[in-house]
Amino acid sequence: MAIPEANPEATCLSATESRILDAARALFFADGFSAVSTDRLSKEAGVSKSSIYKYFGDMAGVFAAVVSREGDAYELGFHRLPETNSEFWRDLVAFGERLLTLLNQGFCIQLDRMLHEEARKQPELVRNFYDLAYGRGHVELAKVIAHGQARGFITKSGPPDALADNLLSMWEGLQVVRSRLGLSERPFTDPAAWAKHCVKALFEQDARDL
C-alpha cells in the first residue's frame, strides 16, 4: 500500500529534520518501530546518527515527532471557539468530518496496526502516541463541548470530557476495528454524513436543526 506524502508545510523543520522524519515514517510503516535502529535510519535518511540524537534524542523521540507532524498536517483542532449556535454545530460536525477523513487514510490504518503490535514491547511509546493523537483530539473536543455548554448551545448534562469520549466512540465505532483487522479497505464511505449523524444522535435535543 502506498504511503501518502506528509505535508511539508505543517511544521517548520530544517532540511535535516525533514529528511529524518520522512525516512522514519516510511521505515516505521514498512517494518514497525522495533525494526528501525538509529543505524538504519541514519543510512536511509543520509544523515549522521549524531543528527538524530541532536534533533530527537532517541528513536522514541523520532516516532513522537512523526506522529505529531501527521496530526499537524491535518489540523484537526479548532482555530477559534464558535460564537453562535449555528457556527457551533457546523464546527463540531466539521471536526468529526476531518477526524474521519484522517482515519480513512491508508497510513492511519497502518499506524494503528503497528501500534497494536508494539503495545506490549513498547508501552511508553504507545502511551506517547495516545497523548499525541487520540488524547490530543479528545482534549480539543472536550474544550469545545465545554464552550458549547457554557454558551447554552448544549443543554445535555454531563462532564465535557465524558461527552467528548461518547462522541469520539460513536464516530469511530466498529468501522475502525474492521479496517484494522483487514475486513474493509477503509472505515468510512461518507465521513461528512456519518459525522453529522453521530452529532445529531448524541445531542438530539440541541442539534435538531443540523
HELIX and SHEET records of a PDB file:
HELIX    1   1 ALA A   15  ASP A   31  1                                  17    
HELIX    2   2 PHE A   33  ALA A   35  5                                   3    
HELIX    3   3 THR A   38  ALA A   45  1                                   8    
HELIX    4   4 LYS A   49  PHE A   56  1                                   8    
HELIX    5   5 MET A   59  TYR A   74  1                                  16    
HELIX    6   6 ASN A   85  LEU A  103  1                                  19    
HELIX    7   7 GLY A  106  GLU A  118  1                                  13    
HELIX    8   8 PRO A  123  LEU A  132  1                                  10    
HELIX    9   9 TYR A  134  ALA A  150  1                                  17    
HELIX   10  10 PRO A  160  ARG A  180  1                                  21    
HELIX   11  11 PRO A  191  LEU A  202  1                                  12    
END                                                                             
